[in-house]
């Protein structure tokens, strides 16, 4: 496990404990369930965004935990994600927290409370801010994809259809043709699969993945129109993964 993966694993455990058992019910009762669940699902994007600004893994972990604590206390209720795009809420809230940290550092420096290195400056210049924001979009996109893969794996457990297994294998081995994949999947699944069967499973797996991807993005948007969903997919560079599924959903929406 890499250093970042280990930190994310630690954060997931800590956040899960914080959001479920570490605080009295009255402390978190004011935080609506869906926003709380979304923050918990996107802990990785929070950490990576902070890390990009702070350039310090230990500080990023510390501030990520502070973000979770502040959220549970209700400090961000005025920026309720149910009232707007969750991605914007997350980015603004986390950036404000990091900027608060650097302002406190600067104030302490001016009071002579400690010595700072030459590179410990507030990450406020426009070029760096644009770079940080772009990094956040990429990180958020990674989290959306990760949650979608998790949903596909869970669907496979429920249905018994090997969509996750076959699609993940294809992604990891794009050079293999249907015959080679059929042989490998037959061995892995313990039952014979023909070339045609593999192609059919891949087609259905991609279709289900696309639908689950749309569901995940919709979860972060709340009530959103097809146009708003399309715009979010474009900004996250995810539209190519689910264009057909989006077209189907748009037709269903028009028919209702």
C-alpha positions in Angstrom: 0.0 0.0 0.0 1.4 3.4 -1.0 1.8 6.3 1.5 -1.2 8.1 0.1 -3.3 5.0 0.0 -2.5 4.3 3.6 -3.4 7.8 4.7 -6.7 7.6 2.8 -7.4 4.3 4.5 -6.7 5.9 7.9 -8.9 8.9 7.0 -11.7 6.7 5.9 -11.6 4.9 9.3 -11.4 8.1 11.2 -14.1 9.8 9.3 -16.4 6.8 9.5 -16.0 6.7 13.3 -16.5 10.5 13.5 -19.6 10.5 11.4 -21.3 7.4 13.0 -20.2 6.9 16.6 -17.7 9.4 17.9 -20.2 12.3 18.3 -23.4 12.4 20.3 -26.5 12.2 18.1 -27.5 15.7 19.1 -24.2 17.0 17.7 -24.9 15.7 14.2 -28.7 15.7 14.2 -28.6 19.1 12.4 -26.6 17.7 9.5 -29.0 16.2 6.9 -28.2 12.6 6.0 -27.5 13.0 2.2 -24.9 15.8 2.7 -23.3 13.9 5.5 -23.1 10.8 3.4 -21.7 12.7 0.4 -18.9 14.2 2.5 -18.0 10.8 3.8 -18.0 9.3 0.3 -15.7 12.0 -1.0 -13.1 12.1 1.8 -10.4 11.3 -0.8 -11.1 14.4 -2.9 -11.0 16.5 0.3 -7.6 15.1 1.3 -6.1 15.4 -2.2 -7.3 19.0 -2.6 -5.8 20.0 0.7 -2.6 18.2 -0.1 -2.3 20.1 -3.4 -2.5 23.4 -1.6 -0.6 22.5 1.6 2.2 20.4 -0.1 2.5 18.5 3.2 0.9 15.1 3.8 0.8 15.4 7.6 -0.8 18.9 7.4 -3.2 17.7 4.8 -4.4 14.8 7.1 -4.7 17.3 10.0 -6.7 19.8 8.1 -8.9 17.0 6.5 -9.8 15.9 10.0 -10.5 19.5 11.0 -12.8 19.8 8.0 -14.8 16.7 9.1 -15.0 18.1 12.7 -16.2 21.5 11.5 -18.8 19.9 9.2 -20.2 17.8 12.0 -20.4 20.8 14.2 -22.5 22.5 11.5 -19.9 25.2 10.6 -20.7 24.8 6.9 -24.5 24.8 7.2 -24.8 28.1 5.3 -23.1 26.3 2.4 -25.7 23.5 2.4 -24.8 21.2 -0.5 -28.5 20.4 -0.9 -28.9 24.0 -2.1 -26.3 23.8 -4.8 -23.7 21.7 -6.5 -21.9 19.5 -4.0 -18.6 19.9 -5.8 -18.7 23.6 -5.4 -19.7 23.4 -1.8 -16.8 21.0 -1.1 -14.2 23.1 -3.0 -15.2 26.4 -1.4 -15.5 25.0 2.1 -12.2 23.2 2.0 -10.3 26.0 0.4 -11.7 28.4 3.0 -10.4 26.1 5.8 -6.9 25.9 4.2 -6.8 29.7 3.8 -7.9 30.2 7.4 -5.0 28.0 8.4 -2.5 30.0 6.4 -3.9 33.3 7.7 -3.4 32.0 11.3 0.1 31.0 10.4 0.8 34.5 9.0 -0.6 36.1 12.1 1.6 33.9 14.3 4.6 34.7 12.2 3.9 38.5 12.6 3.7 38.0 16.3 7.0 36.1 16.3 5.5 33.0 17.8 7.5 30.7 15.6 9.8 30.7 12.6 8.5 29.8 9.2 10.3 28.4 6.2 10.6 30.5 3.1 8.1 28.3 1.3 5.4 28.6 4.0 3.3 31.2 2.3 -0.4 31.5 1.8 -1.4 29.7 -1.5 -3.3 32.6 -2.8 -1.8 33.7 -6.1 -4.1 33.3 -9.1 -2.0 30.9 -11.1 -1.6 28.5 -8.2 -5.3 28.8 -7.4 -6.2 27.8 -10.9 -3.8 24.9 -10.7 -5.3 23.8 -7.3 -8.9 24.1 -8.7 -8.0 22.0 -11.7 -6.4 19.4 -9.4 -9.6 19.4 -7.4 -11.7 18.7 -10.5 -9.3 15.8 -11.4 -9.5 14.4 -7.8 -13.3 14.7 -7.7 -13.5 12.9 -11.0 -11.3 10.1 -9.6 -13.6 9.8 -6.6 -16.7 9.6 -8.8 -15.1 6.9 -10.9 -14.0 5.0 -7.7 -17.5 5.1 -6.3 -18.9 3.9 -9.6 -16.6 0.9 -9.7 -17.6 0.1 -6.1 -21.3 0.2 -7.1 -20.6 -2.1 -10.1 -18.8 -4.6 -7.7 -21.7 -4.5 -5.3 -24.2 -5.1 -8.2 -22.2 -8.1 -9.2 -22.4 -9.5 -5.7 -26.2 -9.1 -5.7 -26.9 -10.3 -9.2 -24.1 -12.8 -9.7 -23.5 -11.4 -13.2 -19.7 -10.9 -13.6 -19.9 -7.4 -15.0 -17.4 -5.9 -12.7 -14.9 -8.8 -13.1 -15.0 -8.8 -16.9 -15.0 -5.0 -17.3 -12.2 -4.5 -14.8 -10.1 -7.2 -16.5 -10.7 -5.6 -19.9 -9.6 -2.2 -18.6 -6.4 -3.8 -17.1 -5.7 -5.9 -20.3 -6.9 -3.8 -23.3 -4.6 -5.6 -25.6 -6.4 -9.0 -25.3 -9.0 -10.0 -27.9 -12.3 -11.8 -27.2 -10.7 -15.3 -27.5 -8.0 -14.6 -25.0 -10.5 -13.0 -22.7 -12.9 -15.9 -23.0 -10.1 -18.3 -22.0 -9.1 -16.2 -19.0 -12.7 -15.6 -17.8 -13.5 -19.2 -18.1 -10.7 -20.1 -15.8 -11.5 -17.3 -13.3 -15.2 -17.8 -13.2 -15.0 -21.6 -13.2 -17.4 -22.0 -16.2 -16.9 -21.9 -19.9 -17.4 -18.6 -21.8 -17.4 -18.3 -25.5 -16.0 -15.3 -27.5 -19.6 -14.1 -28.1 -20.5 -14.5 -24.4 -17.6 -12.3 -23.4 -18.5 -9.6 -25.9 -22.1 -9.6 -24.6 -21.0 -9.4 -21.0 -18.7 -6.6 -21.9 -21.4 -4.7 -23.7 -23.8 -5.1 -20.7 -21.1 -4.3 -18.2 -20.3 -1.0 -20.0 -24.0 -0.1 -20.1 -24.4 -0.8 -16.4 -21.2 1.1 -15.6 -22.5 4.1 -17.5 -25.9 4.0 -15.7 -24.2 3.8 -12.3 -21.8 6.6 -13.3 -24.8 8.8 -14.1 -26.4 7.8 -10.7 -23.3 8.8 -8.9 -23.0 12.2 -10.6 -26.7 12.8 -10.0 -26.1 12.0 -6.3 -23.6 14.9 -6.1 -26.0 17.3 -7.9 -29.2 16.6 -6.1 -32.2 17.6 -8.2 -30.7 18.4 -11.6 -32.0 18.8 -15.1 -30.5 16.8 -18.0 -28.7 20.0 -19.1 -27.2 20.5 -15.7 -26.2 16.8 -15.6 -24.6 17.1 -19.0 -22.7 20.2 -18.0 -21.3 18.5 -14.9 -20.2 15.5 -17.0 -18.5 17.8 -19.4 -16.7 19.7 -16.7 -15.6 16.4 -15.0 -14.5 15.0 -18.4 -16.8 12.0 -17.9 -19.3 12.4 -20.8 -17.5 10.0 -23.1 -18.1 7.2 -20.6 -21.8 7.6 -20.5 -23.1 9.5 -23.6 -25.4 6.7 -24.7 -26.8 6.3 -21.1 -27.3 10.0 -20.9 -29.3 10.0 -24.2 -31.4 7.2 -22.9 -32.1 9.0 -19.7 -33.0 12.2 -21.6 -35.5 10.3 -23.7 -37.0 8.8 -20.5 -37.3 12.2 -18.9 -39.0 13.6 -22.0 -41.5 10.7 -22.1 -42.5 11.2 -18.4 
